[in-house]
């Protein structure tokens, strides 16, 4: 299947985008599992939540106004501008050492990391057909996840070599190839986008009245509540409470992310040709919820046990992520920029809700209680799944 795909000349633009995606994903992934520990070293555990809440609130605001910028100067120029800001924020985090400046650059990093996903969504969607959306989007996400698999061990190595600063500077350097490919490939990827002139308010109202779009948004948001608990607090929990070193965590997290590489493409093909998305949504969320409960009940210090448990949790997340992309992008096209923007608000909104859950939990309970409380909240996924209409 992949050999046939890569032989099609009509997919050259898509292949270029996939190459850009790898550098972007690796640059984004390198700080992901160390940033919470880095921030905690300056401000303490509880304050970490406020960093994420603030950054994601700003992300939501910027996402709402982002369509106007894209419509005004185009997706191509907007992409270059956002990635340049991303690089500046990473360099800033790599060289400053005061909490206020770290707070500023962290917000810029989080906002630009969210906005660039919208730029890439528009580029990728322009090359997608509804009959192969699941395949196209899951190849895209498999490339992203390959970079994420490589990043934890590389981050651990960089921390041991030069501290947290080396991680942020390496991320900034990795974005330079992205910009170079963007520059030389403009005629290949910068197609004409017929953006629909619908206000954000009207888009939100329209999506809220569409049961399928409303519930897929909620399902996407819940996935990011899960990611908040596991990406922000699992590294701190395993490092500070269980006692794993960063070298051990690099191995654990790399193994943990393998399901994203091996699960999503087959899941996308199955959703396109056989089942649709609904059944795999159910399985994915059930696995995620069970694993969150096991994070709380497990007291083992065995590296391989935790690697296996985290691996299982990402099998569930990979299924949900693949079905989220497949389902939503069968409902929209590249011109639906406002719908794509609103949909991507699910990412920062999920982190905000997850951070609020964590913030309240930490006032009364130890860090380990974040996981079962998050699991209870994510159970609402089954209610939303009842109301969406499957694509098969």
Buried (B, 14 or more C-beta within 10 A) or exposed (E): EEEEBEEEEEBBBBBBBBBBBBBBBBBBBBBBBBBBBBBBEBBEBEBBBBBBBBBBBBBBEBBBEBBEBBBEEBBBBBBBBBBEBBBBBBBBBBEBEEBEEBBBBBBBBBBBBBBBBBBBBBBBBBBBEEEBBBBBBBBBBBBBBBBBBBBBBBBBBBBEEEEBBBBBBBBBEBBEBBBEBBEEBEEBBBBEBEBBEBEBEEBBEBBEEBEBBBBBBBBBBBBBBBBBBBBBBBBBBBBEEBEBEBEBBBBBBBBBBBBBBEBBBEBBBBBBEEBBBBBBBBBBBBBBBBBBBBBBEBEEEEBEEBBBBBBBBBBBBBBBBBBBBBBBBBBBBBBBBBBBBBBBBBBBBBBBBBBBBBBEBBEEEEBBBBBBBBBEBBEBBEEBBEEBEBBE
